[in-house]
Amino acid sequence: MGDVISSHLDEGKRQMIAGRTREVTEELSRLYEQQYAVALFNKVRFEIEGNGGPQSQLLHRKDPLQDKNIFSGNLFQCLENRKWRNRYFFIPDSYNIYYYENKMAHDRGLHPKGIIKCAGYRALTSVEEYMELISNSLPGVKAKASASPFLKCATQYCIILWHPYACHHYFCVMTEKEQTKWQAVFQDCIRHTNNELSEEDKVQTPAFTDAVRLYRQARGQYGTWDMMCGEPPQILANLVMESLHPELRDQIGPRLKGKLQQRQRSWMLISDAVYSLVLGQTRAQYEATVQICESRRPPLEAALRTDMDQIITSREHVAGKIRSVVQPKVEQVLKVSVRPYISSILEALMAPTSGGFSEVRDVFSLELVEMNKNILNEGNKDRLGEHMEKISMLAFHPVKMQSCYQEVEKMQLEGLQERFDVSSPSVFIQRAQILMRGQMDNAVYTFEQLLHQNLESAGEEHMCKAIQRCQDRVVKKFDYDSSTVRKKFFREALLQILIPYLLKQLSPSCAGDLPRFQELIFEDFSRFILVENVFEEVVLQSVMKDITMAVKEAAVMRRHNLFRDSMVLKGSDLNLHQLAEEPAVDWAGQYGGEEAGGGTAKRRRQVVSMVLLDEQPGLLHESCLDIPGVERIPEEGEREREGEEHSPSPSVDTPTSPRSAIEIRNADTPGAPRSVMEILNAAAPTSPRGAIEIPNVDAPPSPGGLSQIRDLINPKVEVTVPASQVDSTPLTNGMLPAAASPSEAGSTCHPDDSGFQSLTNEAADEEEAQPITEALKQAGCTVADPERVVVTLEQGDAETGESSGKVTELEPDIVFTI
């Protein structure tokens, strides 16, 4: 395939690509330097004047993924020669995908075989959907289709990472559940890497985004852009490829040889090579530009702080002049083309977004209820650390959060996309999902701090009540913060939709009037006051009144659980905000967990665990490794399996069962097994029904699933032992009074008023014990009369605490051997 790239990307083509990239990056560098000074002015002004906005009620965690890995496991990957190989994949907290030859190579610290940066990708699980995208890669090229398919997957469960310019990646798994989990993990990687622009940087990020927006507007592109994703060098590469890619396709596409599938593969390789060349050049140019601007920052900031009042006055003066000229035109466009559609746009945004945040609230509450129930049923608090470790990473668990993300994916802007030049709602969907994840983590972190404080002050005697109180308190704060975050998101989304449309409508009539306003700006302030920015600010202020009114009306009507804004001072919950300064709680170390007392070398924990399925063949045990110490968050369907574990095991139908076979021999056979007395002494304690659990010691054949493994570990054989007719005195265990009847002795369950269902199945106590007699008779074995067996239980020794039992055998015919 290297010959294909070298033959079509000769030196002339490479120089042309480098020249086009240089033109774009130089123009972006010029715009970035201009917007850098404006962004610095806005930052300093914000620091001086303050925001005065509502204060968040939930605490914010600074580094939630410290010492955490997202996921790891094995996948079948398609290589360049179209062969499939099983490789080990590792996803750290950077959300970049590293893959190795095997797990041993990763554990030994070897270099990975490759790294996948997921920004701009799409995770597909359908070959048909992928082929539809591939068919559009070479439009107009006529060639005979090959009989062999473009992609032949190793299994029916495939995952494909598709990118419009970069290399595609193909993976396969063995089961549908694996496919669902890996797709959720890949989508979370895409979601995170698409949002690489730091919101904490109030200078570089706004300067870069404004420079890209102005560059596209100068070329008539005013709408939203789906490829505004990744790091700044990646965004610049996408900007170059937006115009370069179609041009190269028209030049190289007709020259490709072979059948249609071969031409498509060749073009994908060429496109990836071009994208790599462009990305390397944009990265170097961007880093050089940022370095230049950062070196100029100290004198700029000093000038700003000295002349801030004069700069603000001059800016307001210019804004008033521009407003007097463009306000009538803006008002006309707003009246005819914007105001009638604000409510419909807001409703299209509110319904799925509010549904997603409501699902976040439900998932958070459900996880805490499950934890509280587990602690209550277990009867001890030793596993609190383990439960809290899994709760701590709930926001970053893509499978647990998948139901929340799917609610937002219902967002549709049909009918509005063409009018307002919105390419797709994916920009708003991913933004809402990022906000949902942040709110979930804030709620979890606040709950952690409140519960830890409560346990330190009040102790662990009433832990369940403390958990419930902390949960109620956090949920109330979540409702308030959720309303605030959603209203801000709605305002920003409406501005992102309407402002480009307004600028596109007003630019033809207002562009000619803007240059004359430059004369009103002092030369010393011209770096911080740009006419284009002031014009956009005037337009924004004009439409912001209508947007604010629409969102406020929705809050007053309590639509979608929106609340009215109320000023909450930072000191209103002083006790809580003091906890924000506390370090993160080490639940595993303080309250017991998988890593408690594990030594000095603390193992990096994994957020998502992979479980083995019942139907998995032997090969899947290698394709989906179970990492020790990572099964802290049960996946979808695990609660059902946990319920099966607590349910009674089925009785043995025949004595020849491979999992719990009972060997029956005559007493005088050489090497005869133990007597009935020895069996009873070694058996588990009898239940109120008289059922005896006999452990299995036979080595079974290789089990086929989890259900067989459970039956193999915990077999149960129920034997009915009637009382002797000679002595009618009820049997006692030394704990019940002698006058108690057998029915009273059997009902030892105490009422549970905790509100949670106990693990004890009371209905099972009423079931009849299933004797083994009929099964033994069907197998042709001789069965002793149960009335001829007398069992006597004696009270244990008070000093040793051991109990003894005697069995009187009345001419036994048969003994049992396990």
Stockholm file with secondary structure:
# STOCKHOLM 1.0

chainA/1-818         MGDVISSHLDEGKRQMIAGRTREVTEELSRLYEQQYAVALFNKVRFEIEGNGGPQSQLLHRKDPLQDKNIFSGNLFQCLENRKWRNRYFFIPDSYNIYYYENKMAHDRGLHPKGIIKCAGYRALTSVEEYMELISNSLPGVKAKASASPFLKCATQYCIILWHPYACHHYFCVMTEKEQTKWQAVFQDCIRHTNNELSEEDKVQTPAFTDAVRLYRQARGQYGTWDMMCGEPPQILANLVMESLHPELRDQIGPRLKGKLQQRQRSWMLISDAVYSLVLGQTRAQYEATVQICESRRPPLEAALRTDMDQIITSREHVAGKIRSVVQPKVEQVLKVSVRPYISSILEALMAPTSGGFSEVRDVFSLELVEMNKNILNEGNKDRLGEHMEKISMLAFHPVKMQSCYQEVEKMQLEGLQERFDVSSPSVFIQRAQILMRGQMDNAVYTFEQLLHQNLESAGEEHMCKAIQRCQDRVVKKFDYDSSTVRKKFFREALLQILIPYLLKQLSPSCAGDLPRFQELIFEDFSRFILVENVFEEVVLQSVMKDITMAVKEAAVMRRHNLFRDSMVLKGSDLNLHQLAEEPAVDWAGQYGGEEAGGGTAKRRRQVVSMVLLDEQPGLLHESCLDIPGVERIPEEGEREREGEEHSPSPSVDTPTSPRSAIEIRNADTPGAPRSVMEILNAAAPTSPRGAIEIPNVDAPPSPGGLSQIRDLINPKVEVTVPASQVDSTPLTNGMLPAAASPSEAGSTCHPDDSGFQSLTNEAADEEEAQPITEALKQAGCTVADPERVVVTLEQGDAETGESSGKVTELEPDIVFTI
#=GR chainA/1-818 SS CHHHHHHHSCHHHHHHHHHHHHHHHHHHHHHHHHHHHHHHHHHHHHHHHCCCCCCCSSCCCSCTTTTEECEEEEEEEECTTSCEEEEEEEECTTCCEEEESSHHHHHTTCCCSEEECCTTCEEECCHHHHHHHHHTSSTTCCCCCCSSCSCCCSSSEEEEEECSSSCCEEEEESSHHHHHHHHHHHHHHHHHHHTCSCSSCTTHHHHHHHHHHHHHHTTTCCSCCTTCCSSHHHHHHHHHHHHHHHHHHHHHGGGCCSSHHHHHHHHHHHHHHHHHHHHHHHHHHHHHHHHHHHHTHHHHHHHHHHSHHHHHHHHHHHHHHHHHHHHHHHHHHIIIIIHHHHHHHHHHHHHHHHHHHHHHHHHHHHHHHHHHHHHHHHCSSTTHHHHHHHHHTGGGCTTTTHHHHHHHTTCCCTTTHHHHTCCCTHHHHHHHHHHHHHHHHHHHHHHHHHHHHHHHHHCSTTHHHHHHHHHHHHHHHHHHHHHHHHHHHHHHHHHHHHHHHHHHHHHHHHGGGSGGGGGGSCGGGTTTCCHHHHHHHHHHHHHHHHHHHHHHHHHHTTGGGCCCCCCCCGGGGHHHHHHTTSCCCCHHHHHCCTTTTCCSSCCCEESSCCCCCTTCCTTHHHHSCCCTTCTTSCCTTHHHHHHHHHSCCCCCSSTTCSSSCCEEEETTSTTCCCCHHHHHHHSCCCCTTCCCCCCCCSCCCCCSSHHHHHHHHSCCCCCCCCCCSSCCSCCCCSSSCTTCCHHHHHCCCCCCCSSSCCSSCHHHHTSCCCCSHHHHHHTTCCCCCGGGEEEEECCCCTTTCCCCEEEEESSCSEEEEC
#=GC SS_cons         CHHHHHHHSCHHHHHHHHHHHHHHHHHHHHHHHHHHHHHHHHHHHHHHHCCCCCCCSSCCCSCTTTTEECEEEEEEEECTTSCEEEEEEEECTTCCEEEESSHHHHHTTCCCSEEECCTTCEEECCHHHHHHHHHTSSTTCCCCCCSSCSCCCSSSEEEEEECSSSCCEEEEESSHHHHHHHHHHHHHHHHHHHTCSCSSCTTHHHHHHHHHHHHHHTTTCCSCCTTCCSSHHHHHHHHHHHHHHHHHHHHHGGGCCSSHHHHHHHHHHHHHHHHHHHHHHHHHHHHHHHHHHHHTHHHHHHHHHHSHHHHHHHHHHHHHHHHHHHHHHHHHHIIIIIHHHHHHHHHHHHHHHHHHHHHHHHHHHHHHHHHHHHHHHHCSSTTHHHHHHHHHTGGGCTTTTHHHHHHHTTCCCTTTHHHHTCCCTHHHHHHHHHHHHHHHHHHHHHHHHHHHHHHHHHCSTTHHHHHHHHHHHHHHHHHHHHHHHHHHHHHHHHHHHHHHHHHHHHHHHHGGGSGGGGGGSCGGGTTTCCHHHHHHHHHHHHHHHHHHHHHHHHHHTTGGGCCCCCCCCGGGGHHHHHHTTSCCCCHHHHHCCTTTTCCSSCCCEESSCCCCCTTCCTTHHHHSCCCTTCTTSCCTTHHHHHHHHHSCCCCCSSTTCSSSCCEEEETTSTTCCCCHHHHHHHSCCCCTTCCCCCCCCSCCCCCSSHHHHHHHHSCCCCCCCCCCSSCCSCCCCSSSCTTCCHHHHHCCCCCCCSSSCCSSCHHHHTSCCCCSHHHHHHTTCCCCCGGGEEEEECCCCTTTCCCCEEEEESSCSEEEEC
//
